[in-house]
């Protein structure tokens, strides 16, 4: 990992399951091999990776398999977010033990928590491991926002940065203004890569890298070369396809079908998610074809 900061594209990898809801290990290899040339790292067991739906042993297994496959050649961030502190701490220790570069966590969810509870949750995680700890702002999933003021308290508790999936570029700026320019804010979507990059983001966690990794890689390369106009044109194409895919139904099952349309066995999503109707595959393939045309 270059310096202490994350850089480039970290794919929030989907986790493949079999009919019984167990991890489909051979499919992990396929998905990693498919994305490997186009990403700088892996974000494991987050929203796309179904982490909150999985047993602890499954989350540990997925991380072990990916660390083993990547062997230090890419950054690996393990998402350890849990409703209880004990599970998050256990997963953080395991992540450090097996060789992850960093851990990230949504704040504790389901119950409403005071800021004091949230700060203590992150303080315990940060006090347990010596690898970097990131907070993960995902208000749609958790039910509340990590405000810039709370982010400042989390920094004092040992958090080094934030994965932000709020889709709010103004909030990105507020984090920087409130917490400090060197507080690392990672954009948690492909939808805001151009504005995020211009405002200083250098790491992105785009779900689209699961099924169109070469397109997202190209977008990042254009930004790195300073070809902003070309990057902006590609950003609009990415966002258009993203919008169309979101219309097809629950996004996670659609992503599994999109990966399948690339010739990779994505396994099944984990219940209560059900596979997207096979009839959507043709539409998905058309959108992806459109995305791939320069």
Protein Blocks (a to p, Z undefined) as FASTA:
>chain_A
ZZjbdehjdddddddddfkopacfklmmmmmmmmmmmccbdcehilknommmpcfklmmm
mmmmmmmmnnopaccdddfbdfbfklmmmmmmmmmmnopabdcddddehiacdfklmmmm
mmmmmmmpmbdcdddddfklnopacdfklmmmmmmnopabdcdfkhpaklmmmmmmmnop
klccddfbfklmmmmmmnopabdcdfklmmmmmlmmmmmmmmmnopamlmmmmmmmmmmm
mmmmmmnocfklmmmmmmmmnopaebjaddfbdcddfklmmmmmmmmmmmmpZZ
